[in-house]
Amino acid sequence: MKLIIISGRSGSGKSTALRALEDAGFNCIDNFPVELLPSLVGNVLSEPAASAPAYAVCIDARSHGLSTFPEFHAQLDPAAIHCEIIYLDALSGTLVKRFSETRRRHPLTNDETDLLQAIEAEKQMLGSIANLADLTLDTTLMRGSELVEVVRKQIAEDRSPGISLLFRSFGFKFGVPVDADMVFDIRCLPNPYWVEALRPLTGADAAVVDYLAGQPEVQEMFDDIRSFLERWIPRFEANNRAYLNIAIGCTGGRHRSVYMTERMRSHFAETFDNVLVRHRETALPERQPEE
């Protein structure tokens, strides 16, 4: 049985993620009571393995029995149930903005609790699930279509056995991704931004690739990060880690980090079957390439 648990604070994109899984063929249930999870699992396991459907359920601050979830999770038999917990979140200010724009009511607001207080209280309520998450997605800077694509590629698609690697480029001037498992800072490398002809390009363009490939420091940094990851990724995989998000940042997130992320993807795709890449800043056209 495959069971995906979607959780996270209100406004973080849980409904979007659930719809993406439904489109991928999962049986999806929103606002599912935690106390009914054992019955759901028991009923599915009683069916023939070939016909057992895949389920995705959303458990959040609205769900009854939230405090019993860690106990349920601890009792799952990994040999019979492939369970993954996906936790979505965003910066509190972003969540406030989303609620203000949609004029929706937060489930925890009342006469004594305003929106920001409800958002912060929700974080505490969901702490035990967040700590158990196999994959945490920061949707602060994600469009809905981008979240759908991430869910489809990283979660919904049938993957080969083994750990799923996501290499992500970003710009430190726009903030470090809060859902990164590892962060590498390469701002010390030569910056193509200061070459006028390269400034409007990205690290995926041939001219920038040639420029950076000709810098000895860039090769040294690549070798050091590659060596570190080659040593430690298998340790995470041996510890039953399903996902590993690796963020590589430069100043603006358009040149050096994009180049290095693409090189890492190419290298590790030779060894691992599930390797993805995401360029946070180049996916946002409104961000100017200022460094």
Secondary structure, 3 states (H helix, E strand, C coil): CEEEEEEECCCCCHHHHHHHHHHCCCEEECCCCHHHHHHHHHHHHCCCHHHCCCEEEECCCCCCCHHHHHHHHHCCCCCCCEEEEEEEECCHHHHHHHHHHHCCCCCCCCCCCCHHHHHHHHHHHCHHHHHHCCEEEECCCCCHHHHHHHHHHHHHCCCCCCCEEEEEEEEHHHCCCCCCCEEEECCCCCCHHHCCCCCCCCCCCHHHHHHHHCCHHHHHHHHHHHHHHHHHHHHHHHCCCCEEEEEEEECCCCCHHHHHHHHHHHHHCCCCCEEEEEECCCCCCCCCCCC
